[in-house]
Amino acid sequence: MKSGDVLHLTRAASVQFLRPIFVRVIRLPDWVTYDGWLWIEGYELGPKGVAIVRRSLFVQMAGLIWQDSPAPAARSTTRRPVRRGPVRVG
């Protein structure tokens, strides 16, 4: 696991994830934990793949699910007409 990875965290990772979340990893702190567990610092991602809040999470390594980043919302391709009129000079 490395910085930038996106994880899908469910109850398999920890009971705290009754509602599953996506997290983009910032770093893995070198804190002492129980065997098979680790701390992750990252950003919880919203439905559009945008960071919502920074979190420190204690999770089981066996329950981690690697994901591709959630796709960003599609941008509108419709163009607005340019308003044209007289131009003031000077």
Backbone as ProteinMPNN parsed JSONL, in Angstrom:
{"seq_chain_A": "MKSGDVLHLTRAASVQFLRPIFVRVIRLPDWVTYDGWLWIEGYELGPKGVAIVRRSLFVQMAGLIWQDSPAPAARSTTRRPVRRGPVRVG", "coords_chain_A": {"N_chain_A": [[0.85, -1.173, 0.0], [0.441, 2.27, -0.752], [0.924, 5.852, -0.704], [-1.791, 7.664, -2.053], [-3.261, 5.496, -2.93], [-6.563, 4.127, -3.257], [-8.932, 3.011, -1.021], [-11.606, 0.781, -0.285], [-13.474, 0.7, 2.451], [-15.002, -1.552, 4.557], [-17.14, -3.386, 6.849], [-15.523, -5.567, 7.09], [-12.993, -4.573, 7.388], [-13.14, -3.13, 9.759], [-15.311, -2.851, 12.584], [-16.282, -0.311, 12.818], [-17.068, 0.616, 10.365], [-19.849, 0.496, 9.59], [-21.361, 1.766, 7.73], [-20.082, 1.611, 4.647], [-17.059, 3.186, 3.373], [-15.04, 5.185, 1.097], [-11.569, 5.748, 0.932], [-8.786, 7.829, 0.377], [-5.449, 7.166, 0.605], [-3.098, 8.894, 2.57], [-0.815, 8.616, 4.18], [1.003, 6.041, 5.971], [1.183, 5.799, 9.221], [3.853, 5.043, 11.485], [3.034, 3.549, 13.813], [2.784, 1.535, 16.74], [0.926, -1.423, 16.683], [-1.66, -3.963, 17.043], [-1.083, -7.342, 15.935], [-1.684, -7.76, 12.507], [-3.222, -5.496, 12.221], [-3.422, -1.997, 11.314], [-2.624, 1.518, 11.197], [-4.07, 4.07, 9.253], [-3.72, 7.092, 7.565], [-5.766, 9.314, 5.913], [-7.944, 10.697, 3.332], [-11.412, 10.815, 3.503], [-13.57, 9.992, 0.9], [-16.097, 11.563, -1.03], [-19.241, 10.99, -2.84], [-18.622, 11.926, -5.417], [-15.951, 11.511, -5.635], [-14.399, 13.37, -4.392], [-12.368, 14.755, -1.83], [-13.582, 14.755, 1.476], [-13.217, 14.804, 4.3], [-10.402, 14.681, 6.5], [-9.003, 11.772, 7.933], [-7.927, 9.567, 10.575], [-7.464, 6.2, 10.713], [-8.037, 3.01, 12.174], [-7.47, -0.127, 11.147], [-8.089, -3.542, 9.984], [-5.719, -5.347, 8.195], [-6.389, -7.533, 6.581], [-8.988, -6.993, 5.793], [-8.986, -4.981, 3.892], [-9.907, -3.402, 0.84], [-8.812, -2.772, -2.305], [-9.413, -0.151, -4.581], [-10.253, 1.387, -7.747], [-10.019, 4.89, -8.299], [-12.978, 6.695, -7.474], [-14.945, 7.738, -10.201], [-14.71, 11.094, -11.35], [-17.333, 13.566, -11.411], [-19.041, 14.01, -14.48], [-18.303, 16.676, -16.68], [-20.282, 19.32, -17.935], [-20.945, 19.531, -21.397], [-22.239, 21.34, -22.892], [-22.358, 24.493, -24.473], [-22.414, 27.891, -23.548], [-23.937, 30.655, -25.167], [-22.023, 33.429, -26.331], [-22.298, 36.659, -25.114], [-22.768, 39.366, -27.11], [-22.066, 42.734, -27.984], [-22.009, 46.349, -28.205], [-18.719, 47.778, -27.901], [-16.934, 49.514, -25.491], [-14.516, 51.988, -25.876], [-11.69, 53.555, -24.615]], "CA_chain_A": [[0.0, 0.0, 0.0], [1.239, 3.487, -0.85], [0.189, 7.11, -0.741], [-2.572, 7.814, -3.271], [-4.154, 4.348, -3.125], [-7.944, 4.298, -2.808], [-9.422, 1.808, -0.355], [-13.019, 0.68, 0.069], [-13.465, 0.146, 3.805], [-16.285, -2.123, 4.977], [-17.059, -4.019, 8.178], [-14.419, -6.545, 7.083], [-11.801, -3.853, 7.848], [-13.371, -2.748, 11.147], [-16.74, -2.718, 12.891], [-16.675, 1.095, 12.743], [-17.549, 0.922, 9.024], [-21.201, -0.021, 9.367], [-21.624, 2.367, 6.42], [-18.781, 1.575, 3.969], [-16.539, 4.458, 2.854], [-13.831, 5.169, 0.286], [-10.52, 6.564, 1.539], [-7.53, 7.977, -0.368], [-4.368, 7.077, 1.586], [-2.084, 9.94, 2.612], [0.392, 7.977, 4.7], [0.85, 4.964, 6.943], [2.012, 6.118, 10.393], [4.64, 3.933, 12.025], [2.595, 3.383, 15.191], [2.708, 0.147, 17.174], [-0.463, -1.918, 16.683], [-1.809, -5.406, 17.194], [-0.728, -8.091, 14.735], [-2.738, -7.779, 11.498], [-3.907, -4.208, 12.212], [-2.561, -0.864, 11.02], [-3.205, 2.852, 11.145], [-4.033, 4.727, 7.948], [-4.173, 8.476, 7.52], [-6.245, 9.558, 4.561], [-9.127, 11.527, 3.134], [-12.641, 10.139, 3.135], [-14.021, 10.523, -0.381], [-17.536, 11.66, -1.237], [-19.757, 10.273, -4.016], [-18.002, 12.403, -6.651], [-14.527, 11.25, -5.561], [-13.743, 14.544, -3.831], [-12.061, 14.608, -0.408], [-14.553, 15.39, 2.365], [-12.639, 15.036, 5.617], [-9.197, 13.907, 6.795], [-9.267, 10.835, 9.021], [-6.96, 8.561, 11.004], [-8.293, 5.001, 10.836], [-7.418, 1.791, 12.677], [-8.138, -1.145, 10.341], [-7.476, -4.851, 9.789], [-5.135, -5.457, 6.856], [-7.085, -8.568, 5.815], [-10.278, -6.512, 5.327], [-8.849, -3.856, 2.97], [-10.281, -3.645, -0.556], [-8.254, -1.724, -3.166], [-10.351, 0.28, -5.617], [-9.878, 2.496, -8.614], [-10.621, 6.116, -7.798], [-14.321, 6.946, -7.993], [-14.884, 8.658, -11.352], [-15.242, 12.431, -11.069], [-18.572, 13.876, -12.112], [-18.827, 14.481, -15.847], [-18.532, 18.095, -16.888], [-21.244, 19.626, -18.985], [-20.302, 19.882, -22.654], [-23.017, 22.361, -23.594], [-21.698, 25.796, -24.449], [-23.283, 29.057, -23.447], [-23.626, 31.638, -26.206], [-21.298, 34.608, -25.879], [-23.08, 37.869, -25.258], [-22.026, 40.336, -27.918], [-22.695, 44.047, -28.031], [-21.033, 47.413, -28.481], [-17.536, 47.778, -27.065], [-16.496, 50.865, -25.118], [-13.081, 52.213, -26.047], [-11.191, 54.816, -24.053]], "C_chain_A": [[0.896, 1.236, 0.0], [0.327, 4.706, -0.867], [-0.522, 7.242, -2.087], [-3.497, 6.648, -3.555], [-5.547, 4.681, -2.608], [-8.422, 2.964, -2.256], [-10.926, 1.905, -0.127], [-13.051, -0.021, 1.422], [-14.869, -0.267, 4.2], [-16.111, -2.709, 6.375], [-15.964, -5.068, 8.241], [-13.128, -5.895, 7.585], [-11.923, -3.458, 9.312], [-14.871, -2.581, 11.372], [-17.215, -1.271, 12.816], [-17.266, 1.465, 11.377], [-18.873, 0.224, 8.736], [-21.695, 0.503, 8.023], [-20.264, 2.403, 5.714], [-18.379, 2.951, 3.424], [-15.369, 4.191, 1.921], [-12.844, 6.129, 0.924], [-9.321, 6.613, 0.597], [-6.414, 8.081, 0.665], [-3.409, 8.256, 1.443], [-0.755, 9.322, 3.055], [0.02, 6.871, 5.669], [1.754, 5.294, 8.131], [2.701, 4.872, 10.921], [4.308, 3.751, 13.506], [2.465, 1.901, 15.507], [1.234, -0.265, 17.268], [-0.464, -3.409, 17.0], [-1.448, -6.074, 15.881], [-1.912, -8.125, 13.771], [-3.525, -6.479, 11.398], [-2.921, -3.11, 11.83], [-3.355, 0.431, 11.049], [-3.039, 3.389, 9.734], [-4.459, 6.173, 8.15], [-4.583, 8.736, 6.085], [-7.441, 10.476, 4.537], [-10.306, 10.646, 2.777], [-13.163, 10.811, 1.874], [-15.541, 10.509, -0.458], [-17.951, 10.928, -2.498], [-19.11, 10.703, -5.332], [-16.489, 12.194, -6.654], [-13.717, 12.402, -5.002], [-13.527, 14.323, -2.335], [-13.05, 15.402, 0.438], [-13.896, 15.776, 3.686], [-11.396, 14.157, 5.789], [-9.473, 13.024, 8.003], [-8.042, 9.985, 9.318], [-7.779, 7.329, 11.35], [-7.464, 3.804, 11.281], [-8.148, 0.626, 12.03], [-7.375, -2.461, 10.33], [-6.957, -4.942, 8.365], [-5.903, -6.446, 5.992], [-8.414, -8.071, 5.239], [-10.204, -5.374, 4.326], [-9.201, -4.277, 1.544], [-9.742, -2.482, -1.381], [-9.241, -1.436, -4.286], [-9.675, 1.258, -6.559], [-10.552, 3.72, -8.023], [-12.04, 6.238, -8.327], [-14.223, 7.977, -9.109], [-15.428, 10.024, -10.973], [-16.496, 12.676, -11.892], [-18.257, 14.429, -13.495], [-19.141, 15.967, -15.955], [-19.52, 18.28, -18.03], [-20.5, 20.047, -20.245], [-21.104, 20.916, -23.435], [-22.337, 23.706, -23.423], [-22.742, 26.893, -24.333], [-22.94, 30.023, -24.569], [-22.935, 32.854, -25.589], [-22.168, 35.831, -26.128], [-22.257, 38.906, -26.01], [-22.811, 41.65, -27.95], [-21.652, 45.09, -28.318], [-19.897, 47.377, -27.465], [-17.148, 49.232, -26.779], [-14.986, 50.951, -25.25], [-12.74, 53.54, -25.434], [-11.776, 55.25, -22.812]], "O_chain_A": [[1.946, 1.267, 0.641], [-0.888, 4.59, -1.025], [0.064, 6.967, -3.134], [-4.432, 6.787, -4.344], [-5.696, 5.426, -1.639], [-8.334, 1.93, -2.919], [-11.452, 2.974, 0.184], [-12.697, -1.195, 1.528], [-15.801, 0.537, 4.185], [-15.065, -2.546, 7.003], [-15.516, -5.427, 9.33], [-12.267, -6.575, 8.142], [-10.926, -3.447, 10.036], [-15.607, -2.214, 10.456], [-18.419, -1.021, 12.758], [-17.896, 2.514, 11.244], [-19.001, -0.532, 7.774], [-22.358, -0.211, 7.271], [-19.379, 3.148, 6.135], [-19.227, 3.766, 3.064], [-14.777, 3.112, 1.945], [-13.227, 7.196, 1.403], [-8.885, 5.584, 0.08], [-6.428, 8.979, 1.507], [-2.964, 8.578, 0.342], [0.277, 9.481, 2.402], [-1.119, 6.776, 6.126], [2.966, 5.089, 8.056], [2.17, 3.768, 10.807], [5.198, 3.795, 14.354], [2.082, 1.106, 14.649], [0.411, 0.442, 17.848], [0.584, -4.025, 17.196], [-1.501, -5.441, 14.826], [-3.022, -8.48, 14.168], [-4.418, -6.374, 10.558], [-1.714, -3.274, 12.005], [-4.581, 0.439, 10.941], [-2.004, 3.191, 9.098], [-5.449, 6.444, 8.83], [-3.846, 8.42, 5.151], [-7.896, 10.969, 5.57], [-10.223, 9.827, 1.862], [-13.198, 12.038, 1.781], [-16.189, 9.563, -0.009], [-17.117, 10.31, -3.16], [-19.058, 9.911, -6.273], [-15.808, 12.648, -7.573], [-12.492, 12.42, -5.12], [-14.391, 13.773, -1.652], [-13.324, 16.569, 0.159], [-13.998, 16.917, 4.136], [-11.345, 13.033, 5.289], [-10.094, 13.457, 8.974], [-7.226, 9.716, 8.437], [-8.685, 7.395, 12.181], [-6.337, 3.608, 10.826], [-9.322, 0.399, 12.323], [-6.18, -2.506, 10.624], [-7.689, -4.641, 7.422], [-6.054, -6.224, 4.791], [-8.925, -8.665, 4.29], [-11.241, -4.838, 3.936], [-8.84, -5.367, 1.099], [-10.157, -1.339, -1.19], [-9.829, -2.349, -4.866], [-8.664, 1.874, -6.223], [-11.555, 3.598, -7.319], [-12.296, 5.925, -9.49], [-13.507, 8.97, -8.984], [-16.485, 10.12, -10.348], [-16.693, 12.065, -12.942], [-17.327, 15.217, -13.663], [-20.123, 16.451, -15.391], [-19.571, 17.483, -18.967], [-19.545, 20.82, -20.181], [-20.696, 21.324, -24.522], [-21.807, 24.016, -22.356], [-23.811, 26.826, -24.94], [-21.765, 30.194, -24.893], [-23.236, 33.249, -24.462], [-22.706, 36.012, -27.221], [-21.165, 39.274, -25.575], [-24.042, 41.665, -27.945], [-20.514, 44.752, -28.645], [-20.093, 46.991, -26.312], [-17.047, 50.059, -27.685], [-14.266, 50.071, -24.779], [-13.407, 54.542, -25.69], [-11.403, 56.299, -22.287]]}, "name": "protein", "num_of_chains": 1, "seq": "MKSGDVLHLTRAASVQFLRPIFVRVIRLPDWVTYDGWLWIEGYELGPKGVAIVRRSLFVQMAGLIWQDSPAPAARSTTRRPVRRGPVRVG"}
